[in-house]
Amino acid sequence: MEDDENLSRNLKFFLEREGYQVDACAGGEDALYFWREGEPDLVLLDRMLPSLDGMDLLRARREDGDHTPVLMLTALGTLSDRVSGLDFGADDYLVKPFAMEELLARIRSLCRRSLPAGSASDGSRALKLRFGDLILTPPLHELEGPGETVTLSGRECALMEYFMRNGGQTLSRASLLLKVWGAEGEVEDGNLDNYIFFLRRRLKSLRSTVVITTLRGVGYRLEGGGENAF
């Protein structure tokens, strides 16, 4: 969530190259909506945003009970600025300009802090997701089932990861498109259905008991494996 378009574009490119899935917003009102609907694992938040200030945005989410890790990025770097940002609910504070290597280190640190006890210690990208007889390793794009292990495309992996993180829950088409294609993604009609078809074919090849169920007019649901585990 960054109002400097060039910086936002560069950050998105850099982080995606590092293997992260990134959504970008330039205004506070849009950021509030996508934060609520997109269920991010981590938020990079500019303190000064148009339409809704970053501090007010952060306070609103914290008051709603949202505990998503937040790394605040800002040119306001005085001691009082940093203290107020942390007091409003930020987990870390990085002053512009910054080195990308430091940004990555801060992201990894926040990801480690947010992991449940007993999870992988090198960040969320190294985490294995389990649902029923399936195991997904997101950084490797590998999906393992009773029959074998297959390698997914980037989009297939992102879609399967979202399903497995929300196993047994009905996910609307809008939420799937937002999470997998992003707020700024250009999606042709039928793209989601095509990727659902691809994943169903993958599950069949793995001889998995897990299925993706269509709820017409509502969305999709991953079923057959009990509760998902992180």
Summary of the structure (lengths in Angstrom):
residues: 230
radius of gyration: 18.5
end to end distance: 26.4
largest distance: 57.8
contacts: 685
relative contact order: 0.12
helix: 43%
strand: 17%
